Each structure stands twice: as C-alpha cells, then as structure tokens.
Amino acid sequence: MKKRNNVLLLLVVLAAIGAFTWKDSLSSMMAEKETGPLELFKAARPVPTASVQLMSAVESRTFPGSVRAKRRVEIGFSVAGLLEELNVLEGKNINKGDVLARLDPRDFQHALDASLASFNDAQRAYERAKDLHMRKVISKAKYDAAQTAYEVAGADLKLKRKALADTVLYAPFDGVVSKRYVENYEHVKERTPVVAFKDLTMIEVVAKVPERLIAKGGVEQFDAIAVKFDAEQDVWFPATIREYSVQSDPVLRTYEVVVTLSPPASLEILPGMTATVRLQSTLEPAGVAARFSVPVESLVGGNDGKSYVWVIPASGGNPKKTEVTVGSLTNNGVVILQGLSGKEQVATAAVHTLLEEMQVRPVADGKEGLDG
C-alpha cells in the first residue's frame, strides 16, 4: 500500500513538472509571436533620398526661339504700272542700290513730257506778266494769276519726274530676297509688295519669357545671353538683348524678348529657323550666405503654415523633420534660404508617412523602394 502511494505521488510530481514546462514553453512561444511584428517595425525602412545641392551663383534658364532678320521690308512700287523687268531670284544676295524691278516707263515719260511743256509755257507767261506788271500795263491780279500758274506747273513737273523715277525699284540696303510675289509682265498696283527683302548681316532670335521671370527684375537682370541652333547643339553663341515687349501675351502670359547676334560663320542661319536662347543672371551679390536647393517633392507643408523636409541620416537611424525657409522655384528644384547646412540627405518619396520614431536608411545605390 505504501509502495502504491509513493508511485501515485511520483506521477503527480511528474505531471506538475510537465505542466509547468509546457506553460513556460507556451509563454515563450507567445512572447516570440508578439515581439515578431515589433522587431519588423523596428527594422530600418529604406527611403529614397537626394543630397542637398549648393546653388551656383549664376542661374541659367533656356527658352525656345525663332530666327528672323534684323531688318525686314516688303518693297513695292509707289505707282501702278506694267512690270517690265524683275531680275531677282529668291535667296539671291543683293547689294544696296541694285535694281530689283522696273515698270514700263513709256506712259510716265509721256506724262513728264506733257508736264514739261506746260511748265515751259507757264514760265514764259509768268515772265511776260512780270515784265508787264513792272511797266504797270497789267493789274496785280493778272500778275498773281500768272505766277500761281507757273508755280503749279513747277509742282506738277516735280511729281511727274518722281513718278518716272519710281518706275525703278532699288535695294534699300545689302540683303537677300526672301520672297517674290509677282512675275514679269503683270500689272501691279501701287504700294503692292513685289519682293520681301531682308538684311542678314545681323540676325535676331525671338523668345517668349514668362511674366513671373520678367517681374523679378526685368531684362536688366540678365547679364549673359547666348543662343544655340539645332544644327549645332553643343555651341553657344554670345548675343545681346535688342528689345522686349511691355505687353504680355493674353493667353500665354509671356513677354517677347528679342536678342541679336552676328550670323555664325560655320552655319547658314535663315529666318524661320528654330533656336534656343539662354538667359543667365547672378543670383546674389558677393558676400551673401550660400543657398541650397532640394527637389520639389521633398517639401512637406505643416499645419502651422511652415515648410519642412525630412533629413535622413546617411548611416541610418531616425529621420528628422527640419523646418526650412523656401525661396523661388528653379529648374533644379526649390531654393532653400535657411534651415540646411548643405551636407544633408532629404527624403524624396513617402514624405507624408515618415515619423521621427521610425528607423530609416537611405535607399542603396541602384535599388528602389523596399528592395533598397
């Protein structure tokens, strides 16, 4: 009996030990299960970043433009007539004073001859009246009438001579014929364009500049201007601003800026060709504190109306929400006036999901997202 009781006691002790061991094992399993997500949360999260960039003292902007000649005229006769000679071809270089076209001069010559005869007759009549008036043979009224007829005949003679001279069209300056509107033996009306004539010794490029840029200092802010052409993309040619509009385009809200330059010797630049205009300006005078830029997508707006960026430690750790003072928007990002030293890396994605309690690290080179 005593032996049986000892066996039962041993079984109870073994059961108690087993239950305690199972409970401890279960507690360990539950603890491991509970700490698993916590450890996953604590794992460093990869975040895309960009380095803060030191801004150059010179800001450069480019705009598309189109080429035009510095001087452009459409030339026509100031009298009507039959076109007798048109000896110019489109694209032909013409020197100043060369004949571009002629009208049939016969009708104008006849009119001049008639006017000259009338003038001679009026001149003789005036001379007689002058002599008779001096001898008091005719009245002052008759003398005045003869003088008036003489002056009118002289004026008409000048007009007829000019009309005859206007039957010949001359080149007003050295240039090239860009367009011919008529052909020989056509009857042309007065002041109707016969040819378009352009001076290509200097060329102009017209670019449209946004009003927000003009408003920041006008064209005087640009201290370096250059132009490149599609035919030679890697070469910039120096230019100067010739003029600019003071009335904006009502649709595009832009202002026309016209720059001029000498035609490049290596290129044949013609009106209508496309070009790129580069306008450079010095951002700040010497001695002003350095300014930086960050990508636009790195900025976070706070509920307090201020702007922030998330600074990500280079070796990983907690992100830091840093207040910054924002300047203007440029081609390279947003100007940061205060708040950064220039050595930081800032988050460029998921900026609204970051918390300072998180563990983060910059995305590795060549990686993206969670794979980084």
WOPEMO-V519132 format. One record per residue. PHI is phi in degrees with one decimal (NA if undefined). OMEGA is omega in whole degrees, -180 to 180 (999 if undefined). D_FIRST is the distance of its C-alpha to the first C-alpha in Angstrom with 2 decimals. Layout:
{{PHI:OMEGA:D_FIRST} {PHI:OMEGA:D_FIRST}}
//
This chain:
{{NA:179:0.00} {-62.2:179:3.74} {-67.1:179:5.32} {-64.8:179:5.05} {-64.0:178:6.37} {-64.7:178:8.76} {-65.4:179:10.00} {-63.4:179:10.79} {-61.0:179:12.49} {-65.1:178:14.41} {-64.3:179:15.60} {-63.1:-180:16.85} {-63.5:179:18.67} {-62.4:178:20.22} {-63.8:-180:21.36} {-65.2:179:22.93} {-63.6:179:24.67} {-63.4:180:25.97} {-64.0:-180:27.27} {-64.3:-180:29.03} {-64.8:180:30.56} {-66.1:179:31.77} {-63.7:-180:33.27} {-65.6:179:35.06} {-65.6:179:36.38} {-63.7:179:37.57} {-62.9:179:39.29} {-64.7:180:41.01} {-64.2:179:42.20} {-65.1:180:43.51} {-64.1:180:45.26} {-65.4:180:46.87} {-65.4:-179:47.95} {-74.9:-176:49.49} {-83.8:-179:51.28} {-57.5:179:52.75} {-59.2:180:55.68} {-63.7:179:56.27} {-64.4:179:56.71} {-65.1:180:59.01} {-65.1:-178:61.01} {-76.2:-180:61.34} {-65.5:-176:62.76} {-63.3:-178:66.49} {-89.6:178:68.56} {-71.2:-178:71.74} {-128.9:175:74.88} {-61.9:-177:78.43} {-133.4:173:80.70} {-140.8:179:84.32} {-77.2:175:85.87} {-66.7:-175:88.16} {-103.5:173:91.72} {-75.5:-177:94.50} {-79.0:176:97.50} {-69.2:178:100.80} {-70.1:-179:103.76} {-116.4:177:105.55} {-102.3:-177:104.50} {-121.8:177:105.74} {-131.8:180:106.02} {-122.2:-178:107.47} {-141.1:175:109.19} {-69.9:-179:110.75} {-144.8:178:114.54} {-129.6:-175:117.58} {-88.1:171:120.77} {-145.8:179:124.23} {-74.3:-180:127.62} {-67.1:176:128.78} {-119.1:-176:132.05} {-137.7:179:132.18} {-136.7:170:135.25} {-109.5:-170:136.43} {-101.9:176:140.15} {-144.4:178:142.71} {-77.2:175:146.45} {-87.6:175:147.85} {-130.1:178:150.43} {-91.1:179:150.12} {173.5:180:151.65} {-87.8:-179:151.37} {-71.5:-176:149.11} {-101.1:-176:151.29} {-146.1:174:149.22} {-137.5:-171:145.50} {-108.5:179:144.93} {-122.4:177:141.37} {-119.3:177:138.12} {-62.9:-178:134.60} {88.7:-178:133.02} {-83.7:177:136.42} {-77.6:-177:137.00} {-126.3:176:140.09} {-90.1:178:141.98} {-57.9:179:143.27} {92.9:177:146.68} {-68.5:180:146.30} {-77.3:178:147.52} {-93.9:-177:144.73} {-160.6:177:146.82} {-137.1:170:150.34} {-98.0:174:151.81} {-61.5:-173:155.12} {-88.8:-169:157.56} {-61.7:-180:160.69} {-62.1:-179:160.35} {-71.4:177:159.56} {-66.7:178:162.50} {-63.4:179:164.83} {-62.9:178:163.59} {-66.2:180:164.14} {-61.6:180:167.68} {-64.4:180:168.52} {-66.2:179:167.08} {-65.4:178:169.05} {-64.7:179:172.27} {-64.2:179:171.63} {-65.6:179:170.92} {-62.3:179:174.16} {-64.7:180:176.14} {-66.4:179:174.52} {-65.7:179:175.20} {-65.5:180:178.91} {-63.7:179:179.18} {-66.3:180:177.58} {-62.3:179:179.97} {-64.5:-179:182.98} {-63.7:179:181.72} {-63.8:180:181.12} {-65.8:-179:184.69} {-66.0:180:186.20} {-69.3:178:184.18} {-66.8:179:185.41} {-92.2:177:188.97} {59.0:178:188.10} {-87.5:179:189.00} {-117.4:-178:185.70} {-76.5:177:183.53} {-62.6:-179:180.32} {-63.4:180:178.37} {-67.0:178:179.62} {-63.7:179:178.86} {-64.0:180:175.28} {-65.6:179:174.79} {-66.6:179:175.93} {-66.2:179:173.62} {-63.0:179:170.64} {-62.0:178:171.36} {-65.9:-180:171.51} {-67.8:178:168.15} {-64.5:179:166.47} {-64.0:178:167.86} {-66.6:179:166.52} {-65.4:179:163.03} {-64.5:179:163.07} {-64.4:178:164.14} {-63.1:179:161.16} {-64.3:-179:158.79} {-68.2:177:160.33} {-65.8:179:160.06} {-65.5:179:156.40} {-61.1:178:155.73} {-67.2:179:157.25} {-65.6:-178:155.23} {-75.6:176:152.06} {-77.8:177:152.48} {-116.1:-178:150.97} {-106.3:-177:147.28} {-110.9:175:146.34} {-70.9:-177:142.99} {-76.4:179:142.27} {-162.2:175:140.19} {-64.0:-179:138.72} {-173.8:-178:136.00} {-134.4:177:134.85} {-78.6:-178:135.48} {-94.8:-179:132.09} {-156.6:175:133.34} {-116.7:-173:136.58} {-97.2:-176:137.10} {-131.7:177:140.47} {-126.0:180:142.54} {-57.7:175:146.23} {72.2:170:148.80} {-86.7:174:146.64} {-89.8:-177:148.19} {-105.3:178:146.10} {-86.8:179:146.13} {-67.5:179:146.59} {63.9:173:143.46} {-88.2:-178:141.45} {-58.4:177:139.21} {-102.0:177:140.54} {-139.5:170:138.07} {-98.6:-173:135.01} {-126.2:-176:135.53} {-133.1:177:132.93} {-96.1:-178:133.04} {-105.5:176:130.34} {-67.0:171:131.35} {-135.2:178:128.46} {-118.7:178:125.50} {-120.6:175:123.31} {-125.0:-178:119.68} {-102.6:179:118.54} {-124.4:178:114.90} {-104.5:-176:113.15} {-109.0:-179:111.22} {-58.8:-177:108.73} {-65.3:180:109.98} {-64.7:178:106.96} {-77.8:177:108.03} {-64.0:-177:111.68} {-66.8:-177:110.66} {-82.5:180:108.98} {160.5:-180:112.28} {64.7:-180:114.71} {-76.6:-180:115.99} {-67.1:-179:116.86} {-72.8:-177:113.21} {-88.3:-178:113.50} {-106.4:176:114.80} {-151.7:-179:114.36} {-125.3:179:115.11} {-145.9:-179:114.84} {-134.2:170:115.15} {-128.4:-176:113.85} {-116.4:-177:114.80} {-59.7:-178:112.82} {-70.3:-178:114.91} {-145.3:-169:113.73} {-66.9:-173:110.36} {-94.0:-175:109.77} {-113.8:176:113.05} {-103.3:179:113.71} {-110.5:-178:117.34} {-64.5:-179:118.33} {-144.1:177:119.82} {-131.8:177:121.04} {-78.6:-180:120.73} {-94.2:180:124.06} {-161.6:177:123.33} {-153.5:-179:120.64} {-80.5:176:120.60} {-110.8:175:120.09} {-120.8:-175:119.21} {-78.5:173:115.76} {-67.4:-175:115.05} {-66.3:-179:114.11} {-98.6:-175:111.40} {-83.8:-177:109.95} {58.1:179:110.50} {-126.9:177:111.88} {-118.4:178:115.04} {-80.4:174:117.25} {-116.8:-177:117.69} {-108.1:176:120.46} {-111.5:-178:120.37} {-126.1:179:123.20} {-159.1:175:123.44} {-74.9:179:125.75} {-60.7:178:125.09} {-61.1:-179:122.98} {-67.3:-176:125.14} {-87.2:-175:122.43} {-130.0:173:121.97} {-102.8:-176:124.18} {-96.5:-177:123.04} {-122.5:178:124.52} {-56.7:-180:124.26} {97.8:179:121.30} {-69.1:179:118.95} {-90.8:-179:115.50} {-151.0:175:114.44} {-122.9:-180:111.77} {-104.7:178:112.75} {-108.7:179:110.72} {-113.6:-179:111.11} {-116.2:178:109.74} {-143.7:176:109.56} {-79.0:-174:108.40} {-69.8:-176:105.42} {-140.8:175:105.80} {-68.0:-180:108.30} {-58.5:178:107.44} {95.3:179:105.18} {-79.9:-177:103.05} {-57.4:-179:99.26} {-62.4:177:97.72} {-121.1:-176:96.37} {-124.9:176:93.62} {-136.6:177:92.73} {-134.0:176:89.53} {-61.2:-179:89.01} {-59.9:-176:89.52} {-69.9:179:86.05} {-84.7:-177:84.41} {-78.0:177:85.68} {-126.8:176:83.44} {-89.1:179:84.93} {-91.8:177:83.14} {-66.1:180:82.99} {-86.6:180:85.16} {84.8:-179:87.98} {-94.2:-180:87.55} {-109.9:-177:86.99} {-137.1:168:84.06} {-132.2:175:82.84} {-96.1:177:79.39} {-88.5:-177:79.53} {-104.4:178:77.00} {-60.5:-177:75.96} {-63.0:-179:77.08} {-99.4:-179:73.73} {95.1:-179:71.65} {140.1:-180:70.09} {-86.0:176:70.75} {-71.0:-179:73.99} {-120.4:177:76.42} {-80.1:-170:78.45} {-115.9:178:81.87} {-75.0:180:84.82} {-133.4:173:88.13} {-102.1:-172:91.75} {-94.6:176:93.14} {-104.8:-175:96.74} {-83.2:176:98.64} {-92.3:-180:97.49} {-122.5:178:98.83} {-65.0:-176:98.64} {-100.3:-180:95.81} {136.6:-179:93.65} {-103.7:178:93.61} {-73.9:176:95.17} {-108.5:-177:92.84} {-85.9:-178:94.85} {-147.0:173:92.06} {114.8:-178:88.34} {-126.1:179:87.90} {-98.7:-180:88.70} {100.7:-178:89.25} {-106.0:-174:86.30} {-85.2:166:83.69} {-115.8:-177:82.22} {-117.5:179:81.93} {-69.0:-179:79.90} {-119.9:179:82.02} {-149.0:179:79.57} {54.1:-175:76.87} {-68.2:-179:78.24} {-87.4:-180:77.17} {-108.6:-177:73.49} {-79.3:175:73.07} {-132.9:-178:71.20} {-69.8:179:71.31} {-83.2:-177:67.47} {-71.7:170:67.45} {-103.9:-177:67.22} {-131.9:174:70.26} {-153.4:177:72.31} {-64.8:175:75.69} {-61.7:-179:75.72} {-66.0:179:76.10} {-56.7:177:79.51} {82.2:-180:79.98} {-110.1:178:76.95} {-138.7:172:76.78} {53.5:-177:74.36} {-70.4:176:70.61} {-75.6:-176:71.39} {-80.4:999:73.06}}
//
